[in-house]
Amino acid sequence: MEVVRRALTYAYVQVPDEQASAWLGVAAAVVREDEGTTLLLPRIDAERAGLPWQFEAAWLTVRAVTGLAEVGVTARLAATLAEAGVPANVLAGASHDHVLVPAADAERAVAVLRAV
């Protein structure tokens, strides 16, 4: 499996909905929830803005083209990493699946996924 790590380190930041629009040009991902809006920001941007962040992540992109209706892609990625003891948060894009893992586990996660 071809897996590529993005150069930056990312951070999960939760902000009130009314503050989210200010970050839309910077955020790599946005999830709106009842409790507020979760932004996936480059960690450096979160720190510069003084935003409290919750999780420092390496962003891994799985280069295999998968369809959004395929069964088991997310489960396979998560299970493979879980067996190796690596926490994973999976995002699906229209063209690829993306896995956010603790930055400290990035190299091991890449190796584990490449071995699949």
N, C-alpha and C positions, 0 to 999 in steps of 0.2 A: 504494500500500500504506500503510495507517495504521500508524505506528510511534510509540510513546510511550516516553519515557525515565523511569525511576523517579528519584525525587529524590535518593536516596542514592548514594554510591559504595561498591562492594563489593570484598571481598578474598577470594582463595582462601587457605585456611589448612588445613594438614594436621596432624591430631592423632592420637595413639594411640587405638584403638577405645574403650578404657575411659574416655577423657575426652570422647568425642563426646556422650554423653547430657546432659552439663551445658549443651550449646549448642543442643539441639533446639528450644527456645523462641525462640531468637534467629536461628538459621541460616535463610537463605532457600532453601537447597538443601543436600542431604547426599548424598555418594557414598561408598559403602564399597568400599575396594580392599584388595588383599593387603597393601599397604604402610602402610595406616592409613586413617583417615576424612578425606575432604576436605569442608570446610565452606565454604559461600559466606556470608560474614558481612558486615554493614555494616562498612566499613573502620574507622570510629570505634570500634566495639566491639572489633575485633581489636586496635587500638592501645591502648585503655584496659586490656585484659587482658594486654598485653605479649606477644601471640602474634605470632610471625613470619609475615608474609604474603608471598605470592609474586606476586600479579598484581592491580593496581588496575583495576577494571572498572566501566564504565557498563552498566547493565542496560536493554536495550531490549526492549519487548514488541511483537510484531507482532499487531495486533488482528484480522487476518483469522482467522476460525474455520476451523481445519484439523483433519482427522481423523488420528488416530494411525496409520492404515493407508494414508494417502495416500503416493504415491511421489514423491520428489524435492523435498519441501519444504525439508528441511535442506540438501540439496545446492544448491538454488537460492539460499537465503540466504547460505550460505558462499561459493559461487562469485561471487555479486554483490559481496560485500565483498572477496573475494580479488582480483577484477579492479581494485578501487579501492585495493588495498594495505593493507586493514584486516584484522588478525587477528580471528577470530571463534570463539567457543565457543558452541555452540547447545544449548539445553535445550528439551525438548518437554514441555509440560503437557497436561492433558486438553483444555483449551480453546484454548490459544494456544502459539505458539512464542516463545521468548525467546532473545535473542542478547546475549552478554557480549563487549564490545569494550574495548580499552584506553580508559581514561577520557579521555585526551588526544585520541582520535579520535572521540568520541561524536557531536559535531555533524555531522561529515562522514559518519559511518556512517548517521545518521538521514536525511540528505539523499539518500544513495545508495539506501537502501532505499525511501524514499518515491517515488523516481523510477522504480521498477520497475513 
